[in-house]
């Protein structure tokens, strides 16, 4: 036993024991660290509560008539009552009038049934299956309560009479009228008889 203590207390033995103690302490401390989560809690609070791919949703009125169809490549729903869409196409039908909206991205406000479309956004209006107007813009917002469409940034209103460009185009669906503001230019062709 005395020989063992002499060997242990020499400088090489102390260095060996010190190294062993450091390794054991490191293993103990690393082993007791909390498990790292794949997603941090903050990232999870911003994550969708569910997502879908290849989405088609249809809505019907009380008489069983189709009123709306929403298709999208991807739909991410959030607890803030919003659904983000990739490549959405939203078709709304009201009697003999209908609208088809599309864009690269967009979102639907689940509580108000309004939506915003961005990047190559457009809405085409039809009456009795004949195109009556089209709005193109970088961003288009549809407000369900006021029944208005607002196109902003490089907006165009295209009708059978011609094309009007403007910074902002507001289109009232009930009155079928448009208000244009900022940088308004147009090109119209008059009928020749």
Secondary structure as UniProt FT lines:
FT   HELIX           2..9
FT   HELIX           11..31
FT   HELIX           41..45
FT   STRAND          50..60
FT   TURN            62..63
FT   STRAND          66..78
FT   TURN            79..81
FT   STRAND          82..86
FT   STRAND          89..94
FT   TURN            95..96
FT   STRAND          97..102
FT   STRAND          105..109
FT   TURN            110..112
FT   STRAND          115..127
FT   TURN            128..129
FT   STRAND          130..143
FT   TURN            144..147
FT   STRAND          148..159
FT   TURN            160..161
FT   STRAND          162..172
FT   TURN            173..176
FT   STRAND          177..181
FT   STRAND          185..188
//
